[in-house]
Amino acid sequence: MAFRIGLFRSRKSRVSSWLTEPGRMERTLGRSLFFLFDSTLEELLPENVRISPSAIGLLRLPEEKIKVLSEEFPIEKALPHSSLDDFLSEESREALVELIAGTQAAPSKNLILGILNLPEIQDILSQGLEKVLTEFHKKINPLHGVFQAAGLEKQVSQFLSSLLPAFTERIADFVSLGGGAEEVQSALRNTLRLLFKTAFTEMGRVDGGKIGPKADRLRRALASDPKIQASLENLYGNGRDTLLNRYRKETVREFLGLSATELELWVSKVTSDVAHNLREVHKKRDLTPLIEDILGDILN
């Protein structure tokens, strides 16, 4: 009995030292990461995996808490910058713009036409164009009032009805030109720059009272959807086959194109941050019993 008590105290003391002494936890985390990066993709991507969407249904945040958090979250303090323009340096902004604008995949023309031909979109386009044409006619024609009395709006509406199909097709042609089209890339770059300049306050906020029930409905639907598991397994299988067809014997480090020096630097930074954060948790919630239980499960 005395031996077991001594062994228990010794284990507890060692766990405590591992958690608190600088460098010890970092070494353990580093070995784990090096083991991962020195493994081949074939070793890390087993053929048979289990994916259980039903687990989604077991995790939830009560609706009233979603509402409280969304309403009380101090977005002005969390994001003190007025816009992304202030949040990112000019070099970071332009690098992000070029990444998105230069690699975007253009949707098909049929998809764009399908969206533009929705009754709601057609109404918006028609009303907007009708207003523009009417205002233009009002400015250039002093007899606008006479024409208006004679039914100008109806004539404009009829004209636009015949014009809209060609108009929407031109928009679809423009959008579906693809990433190689300079016009599309220029429009995308300017749109991104406009978004960067837009104040966070102009982008709206989440209504916690409405998102709670909708999020809960989505959670329950996904958890009980029989198609989800098959789709996820199919996605994993195809992704695995694609990777292994070309890079089966490459290690994770080789696949990512990291040199040994780059990997050591990356592991050093990650382990340092993770160890620091775990020690901060340990100050508030003693992790020693958890580590002891894990060791006990392994060794006993």
C-alpha positions as CSV (number, residue, x, y, z in Angstrom):
1,M,0.0,0.0,0.0
2,A,2.8,2.4,0.9
3,F,4.5,1.6,-2.4
4,R,1.3,2.4,-4.3
5,I,0.8,5.7,-2.4
6,G,4.4,6.6,-3.1
7,L,4.0,5.8,-6.8
8,F,0.8,7.9,-6.9
9,R,2.6,10.9,-5.3
10,S,5.5,10.5,-7.6
11,R,3.3,10.4,-10.6
12,K,1.4,13.5,-9.4
13,S,4.6,15.4,-8.8
14,R,6.0,14.5,-12.3
15,V,2.7,15.5,-13.9
16,S,2.8,18.8,-12.1
17,S,6.4,19.4,-13.2
18,W,5.5,18.6,-16.8
19,L,2.7,21.1,-16.7
20,T,4.6,24.0,-15.0
21,E,8.3,23.7,-15.9
22,P,9.2,25.6,-19.1
23,G,10.3,23.5,-22.0
24,R,8.9,20.1,-20.9
25,M,5.4,20.4,-22.3
26,E,6.9,22.0,-25.4
27,R,9.1,19.0,-26.0
28,T,6.2,16.6,-25.8
29,L,4.0,18.7,-28.1
30,G,7.0,19.0,-30.5
31,R,7.5,15.2,-30.7
32,S,3.8,14.8,-31.5
33,L,3.9,17.3,-34.3
34,F,7.2,15.9,-35.8
35,F,5.6,12.4,-35.6
36,L,2.6,13.8,-37.6
37,F,4.7,15.6,-40.2
38,D,7.0,12.7,-40.7
39,S,4.1,10.3,-41.4
40,T,3.1,9.7,-45.0
41,L,-0.4,10.6,-46.3
42,E,-1.1,6.9,-46.9
43,E,-0.5,6.3,-43.1
44,L,-2.7,9.1,-42.0
45,L,-5.6,8.5,-44.4
46,P,-7.1,5.1,-43.6
47,E,-9.5,3.6,-46.1
48,N,-12.3,3.0,-43.7
49,V,-13.4,5.8,-41.5
50,R,-16.5,6.4,-39.4
51,I,-18.4,9.7,-39.7
52,S,-21.5,10.1,-37.5
53,P,-23.6,13.1,-38.2
54,S,-25.9,12.2,-35.4
55,A,-23.2,13.5,-33.0
56,I,-24.2,17.0,-34.2
57,G,-27.6,16.6,-32.6
58,L,-26.1,16.0,-29.2
59,L,-24.3,19.4,-29.0
60,R,-26.3,22.5,-28.8
61,L,-26.3,26.0,-27.2
62,P,-29.7,27.0,-25.7
63,E,-31.5,29.6,-27.8
64,E,-31.7,32.1,-25.0
65,K,-27.9,32.0,-24.6
66,I,-27.4,32.5,-28.3
67,K,-29.7,35.6,-28.1
68,V,-27.9,37.0,-25.0
69,L,-24.4,36.5,-26.5
70,S,-25.3,38.0,-29.9
71,E,-26.9,41.0,-28.3
72,E,-24.3,41.6,-25.6
73,F,-21.1,40.8,-27.6
74,P,-19.2,44.1,-27.5
75,I,-18.4,44.2,-31.2
76,E,-17.1,47.8,-31.0
77,K,-14.5,46.7,-28.5
78,A,-13.7,43.4,-30.2
79,L,-13.3,45.2,-33.6
80,P,-12.3,48.7,-32.7
81,H,-11.3,49.3,-36.3
82,S,-13.9,51.1,-38.4
83,S,-13.3,48.8,-41.4
84,L,-11.0,46.1,-42.8
85,D,-9.0,49.0,-44.3
86,D,-7.9,49.8,-40.8
87,F,-7.6,46.2,-39.7
88,L,-5.2,45.1,-42.4
89,S,-2.1,46.7,-43.8
90,E,-2.1,47.9,-47.4
91,E,0.2,45.0,-48.4
92,S,-2.1,42.4,-46.7
93,R,-5.2,43.9,-48.3
94,E,-3.7,43.9,-51.8
95,A,-2.3,40.4,-51.4
96,L,-5.8,39.2,-50.4
97,V,-7.4,41.0,-53.3
98,E,-5.0,39.5,-55.8
99,L,-5.5,36.0,-54.3
100,I,-9.3,36.1,-54.6
101,A,-9.4,38.0,-57.9
102,G,-6.8,35.9,-59.5
103,T,-8.1,32.4,-58.5
104,Q,-11.9,32.8,-58.5
105,A,-13.8,30.2,-60.4
106,A,-16.5,31.7,-62.5
107,P,-20.0,30.2,-62.2
108,S,-21.7,28.9,-65.4
109,K,-23.8,31.1,-67.6
110,N,-26.9,28.9,-66.9
111,L,-26.5,29.4,-63.2
112,I,-26.2,33.2,-63.5
113,L,-29.2,33.3,-65.9
114,G,-31.2,31.2,-63.5
115,I,-30.6,33.7,-60.7
116,L,-31.2,36.8,-62.8
117,N,-34.4,35.3,-64.2
118,L,-36.0,34.8,-60.8
119,P,-39.2,36.9,-60.6
120,E,-37.9,38.9,-57.6
121,I,-34.6,39.8,-59.4
122,Q,-36.5,40.6,-62.6
123,D,-38.8,43.0,-60.7
124,I,-35.8,44.7,-59.1
125,L,-34.0,45.1,-62.4
126,S,-37.2,46.3,-64.2
127,Q,-38.1,48.8,-61.5
128,G,-34.5,50.2,-61.4
129,L,-34.3,50.6,-65.1
130,E,-37.7,52.1,-65.4
131,K,-36.9,54.7,-62.8
132,V,-33.6,55.6,-64.6
133,L,-35.3,55.9,-68.0
134,T,-38.2,57.9,-66.6
135,E,-35.9,60.3,-64.8
136,F,-33.7,60.7,-67.9
137,H,-36.8,61.5,-70.0
138,K,-37.9,64.0,-67.4
139,K,-34.6,65.9,-67.6
140,I,-34.3,66.0,-71.4
141,N,-38.0,66.5,-72.4
142,P,-39.8,69.6,-71.2
143,L,-43.1,67.9,-72.3
144,H,-42.5,65.0,-69.9
145,G,-45.8,65.8,-68.0
146,V,-47.8,65.5,-71.2
147,F,-46.2,62.2,-72.1
148,Q,-46.7,61.0,-68.5
149,A,-50.4,61.7,-68.8
150,A,-50.4,59.8,-72.0
151,G,-49.1,56.7,-70.2
152,L,-45.3,57.0,-70.5
153,E,-44.7,54.6,-67.5
154,K,-46.7,51.9,-69.3
155,Q,-44.8,52.4,-72.5
156,V,-41.5,52.3,-70.6
157,S,-42.6,49.1,-68.8
158,Q,-43.6,47.4,-72.0
159,F,-40.2,48.4,-73.6
160,L,-38.3,47.0,-70.6
161,S,-40.2,43.8,-70.8
162,S,-38.8,43.2,-74.2
163,L,-35.3,44.5,-73.2
164,L,-34.7,42.6,-70.0
165,P,-33.9,39.1,-71.5
166,A,-31.1,40.6,-73.6
167,F,-29.9,42.7,-70.6
168,T,-29.8,39.8,-68.2
169,E,-28.0,37.6,-70.8
170,R,-25.3,40.3,-71.1
171,I,-24.8,40.3,-67.4
172,A,-24.6,36.5,-67.4
173,D,-22.0,36.6,-70.2
174,F,-19.9,39.1,-68.2
175,V,-20.0,37.2,-65.0
176,S,-19.4,33.8,-66.6
177,L,-16.3,34.9,-68.6
178,G,-14.1,33.4,-65.9
179,G,-11.0,34.2,-63.9
180,G,-9.0,34.9,-67.1
181,A,-11.2,37.8,-68.1
182,E,-9.6,41.1,-67.1
183,E,-13.0,42.8,-66.9
184,V,-14.3,40.2,-64.3
185,Q,-11.0,40.4,-62.3
186,S,-11.1,44.2,-62.3
187,A,-14.7,44.3,-61.1
188,L,-13.9,41.7,-58.4
189,R,-10.9,43.7,-57.2
190,N,-12.9,46.9,-57.0
191,T,-15.7,45.1,-55.2
192,L,-13.3,43.7,-52.6
193,R,-11.7,47.1,-52.1
194,L,-15.1,48.6,-51.6
195,L,-15.9,45.9,-49.0
196,F,-12.6,46.6,-47.2
197,K,-13.6,50.3,-47.0
198,T,-17.1,49.6,-45.7
199,A,-17.5,50.2,-42.0
200,F,-18.3,47.1,-39.9
201,T,-21.4,49.0,-38.5
202,E,-22.8,49.1,-42.1
203,M,-22.7,45.3,-42.5
204,G,-25.4,44.7,-39.9
205,R,-25.6,42.4,-36.9
206,V,-27.0,39.0,-36.2
207,D,-30.4,38.9,-34.6
208,G,-30.0,36.4,-31.8
209,G,-33.7,36.0,-31.3
210,K,-34.2,34.8,-34.8
211,I,-31.0,32.8,-35.4
212,G,-31.4,30.6,-32.3
213,P,-34.5,28.6,-33.5
214,K,-33.2,28.5,-37.0
215,A,-29.8,27.2,-36.0
216,D,-31.5,24.6,-33.7
217,R,-33.7,23.4,-36.6
218,L,-30.6,23.1,-38.9
219,R,-28.8,21.2,-36.2
220,R,-31.6,18.7,-35.8
221,A,-32.1,18.3,-39.5
222,L,-28.4,17.6,-40.1
223,A,-28.2,15.1,-37.2
224,S,-31.1,13.0,-38.7
225,D,-30.3,13.5,-42.4
226,P,-29.5,10.0,-43.8
227,K,-27.8,11.6,-46.8
228,I,-25.2,13.5,-44.8
229,Q,-23.1,10.5,-43.7
230,A,-23.0,9.0,-47.2
231,S,-22.1,12.3,-48.7
232,L,-19.3,12.9,-46.1
233,E,-17.9,9.5,-46.6
234,N,-18.0,9.9,-50.3
235,L,-16.3,13.2,-50.1
236,Y,-13.6,11.8,-47.8
237,G,-13.1,8.7,-50.1
238,N,-12.7,10.8,-53.2
239,G,-10.4,13.3,-51.5
240,R,-8.3,10.4,-50.2
241,D,-8.0,8.7,-53.5
242,T,-7.1,12.0,-55.3
243,L,-4.3,12.6,-52.8
244,L,-2.9,9.1,-52.7
245,N,-2.9,8.7,-56.5
246,R,-0.2,11.3,-56.7
247,Y,1.3,11.7,-53.2
248,R,0.9,8.3,-51.5
249,K,4.5,8.0,-50.2
250,E,5.0,11.7,-49.4
251,T,5.2,12.8,-45.8
252,V,3.0,15.7,-44.6
253,R,6.1,17.9,-44.5
254,E,7.0,17.0,-48.1
255,F,3.5,17.4,-49.3
256,L,3.3,20.9,-47.8
257,G,6.7,21.8,-49.3
258,L,8.4,22.6,-46.0
259,S,12.1,22.3,-45.5
260,A,13.4,20.7,-42.3
261,T,14.4,24.2,-41.0
262,E,11.0,25.7,-41.8
263,L,9.2,22.8,-40.0
264,E,11.4,23.2,-36.9
265,L,10.7,26.9,-36.8
266,W,6.9,26.3,-37.3
267,V,6.8,23.6,-34.6
268,S,8.7,25.8,-32.2
269,K,6.3,28.7,-32.5
270,V,3.2,26.4,-32.3
271,T,4.3,24.4,-29.3
272,S,5.4,27.6,-27.5
273,D,1.9,29.2,-28.0
274,V,0.0,26.0,-27.1
275,A,2.1,25.3,-24.0
276,H,1.6,28.9,-22.8
277,N,-2.1,28.8,-23.3
278,L,-2.4,25.4,-21.5
279,R,-0.4,26.8,-18.6
280,E,-2.8,29.7,-18.4
281,V,-5.7,27.2,-18.3
282,H,-3.8,25.2,-15.6
283,K,-3.7,28.3,-13.4
284,K,-7.5,28.5,-13.4
285,R,-8.4,24.8,-13.7
286,D,-5.9,22.3,-12.4
287,L,-5.1,19.9,-15.3
288,T,-3.0,17.5,-13.1
289,P,-5.9,15.1,-12.4
290,L,-6.8,14.9,-16.1
291,I,-3.2,14.0,-17.1
292,E,-3.0,11.5,-14.2
293,D,-6.2,9.8,-15.3
294,I,-4.9,9.6,-18.9
295,L,-1.7,8.1,-17.7
296,G,-3.6,5.7,-15.5
297,D,-5.8,4.6,-18.4
298,I,-2.7,3.9,-20.5
299,L,-0.4,2.2,-17.9
300,N,-2.9,0.3,-15.7
